[in-house]
Amino acid sequence: MIINTLYKKYFQKSKIFIYPLLGIKRGTSVVPSETYLGWNDTYTPEDMKLVCLYDTRTDLEYKNFESNVLLKHTRLHDYKVINTEQSVFVFDFSDLKEDWEHLIKGNYSKLSKKTKATILNFFEQYSGNYVYINSYLNPENWFERYAEILDVDKNLIEQVGELCDKPDLEKECLLIKVADLENLKIIS
């Protein structure tokens, strides 16, 4: 597959570059509705925490996934029920400090080989997403193609070095408060 146009819309960098590092297999119907690098004033990007917002479901598949995967995950740092419809799971990545710092600075090409491989292995190899992500992680293989698309000199692209924008730390921060669950009326 070849890249013919640039991906112009913002996407959550936490979802593409960090969520795959949890080692949760693709294909499950239980996925976070969104992922973040921070949460209100509780966690900032510098805390090296991945914040995953899940829409709480009552079906057996979700309940099993929550109890057997999410709540038992070795990276789980915090868990909060937001309200009757949403929960937040916070995962710790402080053991990957150098890679985390590269990610929040937008230096995706400087990630360790192991981290790059884990990210790429998460995505289906022949999908459009895989090609873009590969270009972000290994830009040296794509400088010429991006220069053609942008109609600029290849040297300019090489000087910039990265082919994907930095995380927007405002968009990567979850702004939601935990409800007082004792005062919520639960309908069964």
C-alpha distance (Angstrom), angle and dihedral (degrees) to the residues before:
residue distance angle dihedral
M1 . . .
I2 3.79 . .
I3 3.77 131.4 .
N4 3.81 111.1 -117.1
T5 3.79 100.2 166.0
L6 3.76 136.0 23.2
Y7 3.78 121.1 -106.3
K8 3.80 101.1 -116.7
K9 3.80 106.2 174.7
Y10 3.79 119.6 88.7
F11 3.79 115.5 -105.4
Q12 3.79 129.2 -172.8
K13 3.80 105.4 -93.2
S14 3.80 88.4 -160.9
K15 3.81 90.0 61.9
I16 3.80 95.7 48.9
F17 3.80 102.6 35.2
I18 3.83 105.8 26.7
Y19 3.82 109.9 26.1
P20 3.85 91.1 63.9
L21 3.82 88.2 58.7
L22 3.81 89.4 68.8
G23 3.80 88.2 74.5
I24 3.79 93.1 -131.2
K25 3.78 108.0 150.4
R26 3.77 121.2 -116.2
G27 3.76 117.2 -116.3
T28 3.78 101.2 56.1
S29 3.79 116.1 121.6
V30 3.80 88.5 -136.1
V31 3.79 106.3 87.5
P32 3.78 130.6 142.5
S33 3.78 115.0 -93.6
E34 3.81 84.7 -137.3
T35 3.79 141.8 -10.7
Y36 3.80 130.4 -142.5
L37 3.80 143.7 -174.4
G38 3.81 93.5 -137.3
W39 3.79 143.8 18.4
N40 3.81 123.7 -144.4
D41 3.81 106.4 -65.2
T42 3.81 92.7 -39.6
Y43 3.82 98.0 82.6
T44 3.79 129.6 17.6
P45 3.82 126.7 -168.5
E46 3.82 88.3 -101.8
D47 3.84 89.3 63.2
M48 3.82 89.1 70.2
K49 3.79 94.9 -131.2
L50 3.78 128.1 141.9
V51 3.80 109.8 -144.6
C52 3.82 113.7 -155.4
L53 3.79 120.9 -168.5
Y54 3.80 113.0 -155.4
D55 3.77 128.6 -170.2
T56 3.79 101.7 -128.7
R57 3.78 113.8 -126.0
T58 3.78 131.2 -170.8
D59 3.82 98.4 -145.8
L60 3.79 121.4 111.6
E61 3.83 94.5 -113.2
Y62 3.81 91.8 57.6
K63 3.80 94.1 43.4
N64 3.82 91.7 50.1
F65 3.81 92.2 46.4
E66 3.78 92.0 48.5
S67 3.81 94.6 48.7
N68 3.82 98.8 37.3
V69 3.81 102.9 34.5
L70 3.79 112.8 17.9
L71 3.80 101.2 36.1
K72 3.82 92.3 41.3
H73 3.81 96.2 44.3
T74 3.80 112.9 128.9
R75 3.82 90.8 -134.8
L76 3.82 95.3 50.9
H77 3.79 108.8 127.2
D78 3.80 104.0 163.0
Y79 3.79 140.4 3.2
K80 3.79 127.3 -165.6
V81 3.77 132.9 176.2
I82 3.80 103.5 -137.4
N83 3.79 97.3 -171.0
T84 3.79 136.6 -40.4
E85 3.82 90.8 -65.8
Q86 3.81 105.7 39.8
S87 3.79 141.4 45.8
V88 3.78 132.8 -175.6
F89 3.79 124.5 -142.0
V90 3.80 117.3 -168.6
F91 3.80 119.3 -158.8
D92 3.81 126.0 -162.7
F93 3.81 121.1 -129.5
S94 3.80 99.1 169.6
D95 3.81 89.6 122.3
L96 3.82 88.0 65.5
K97 3.80 95.0 52.3
E98 3.81 97.1 144.3
D99 3.81 93.9 47.7
W100 3.81 91.1 44.2
E101 3.81 91.0 53.4
H102 3.81 90.5 49.9
L103 3.81 89.7 50.7
I104 3.79 96.8 51.5
K105 3.82 90.5 46.2
G106 3.81 90.9 50.6
N107 3.81 93.3 -115.7
Y108 3.80 94.4 136.4
S109 3.80 93.4 154.7
K110 3.81 89.7 61.7
L111 3.79 95.0 60.2
S112 3.79 116.0 118.8
K113 3.80 117.7 -91.7
K114 3.80 90.1 -114.7
T115 3.81 92.6 53.2
K116 3.81 92.2 46.6
A117 3.81 90.6 50.0
T118 3.81 92.3 49.4
I119 3.81 91.4 50.5
L120 3.81 93.9 47.2
N121 3.83 92.6 45.1
F122 3.80 89.5 57.0
F123 3.80 92.3 63.5
E124 3.78 127.1 66.5
Q125 3.80 105.8 -99.0
Y126 3.80 96.5 -133.9
S127 3.79 97.1 45.6
G128 3.79 126.5 107.7
N129 3.80 90.1 -118.9
Y130 3.79 91.5 57.5
V131 3.81 92.9 55.5
Y132 3.81 93.1 50.7
I133 3.80 93.3 45.1
N134 3.78 90.9 47.9
S135 3.81 89.1 52.8
Y136 3.82 90.4 51.8
L137 3.79 93.7 48.8
N138 3.80 96.4 40.5
P139 3.80 104.3 28.5
E140 3.81 95.7 159.6
N141 3.82 87.4 74.2
W142 3.80 91.0 53.2
F143 3.82 106.5 39.5
E144 3.79 93.4 102.4
R145 3.82 94.0 48.0
Y146 3.81 93.3 48.6
A147 3.83 90.1 47.1
E148 3.82 89.0 54.5
I149 3.81 92.7 48.5
L150 3.81 92.4 47.5
D151 3.80 92.7 39.2
V152 3.80 92.5 -130.2
D153 3.77 134.8 123.7
K154 3.81 113.8 -79.3
N155 3.82 89.5 -129.2
L156 3.80 89.7 64.1
I157 3.80 91.0 54.9
E158 3.81 90.5 46.6
Q159 3.82 90.8 51.8
V160 3.80 91.0 53.4
G161 3.80 88.8 46.6
E162 3.81 98.8 -171.0
L163 3.80 125.2 80.1
C164 3.81 98.5 -163.7
D165 3.78 128.8 62.6
K166 3.80 122.7 -111.7
P167 3.78 120.3 -95.7
D168 3.80 112.4 -83.6
L169 3.80 97.2 -126.8
E170 3.81 92.1 -157.6
K171 3.80 92.5 54.8
E172 3.80 89.4 42.3
C173 3.83 92.5 59.3
L174 3.79 120.3 88.9
L175 3.79 111.2 -136.4
I176 3.78 105.6 -164.1
K177 3.77 133.8 118.6
V178 3.77 128.1 -138.3
A179 3.80 110.0 -110.7
D180 3.79 122.5 -130.4
L181 3.80 93.8 -106.4
E182 3.78 94.1 -167.4
N183 3.79 89.2 64.7
L184 3.80 95.3 47.2
K185 3.75 116.3 99.8
I186 3.78 106.7 -128.8
I187 3.77 115.3 -151.3
S188 3.77 114.6 -156.1
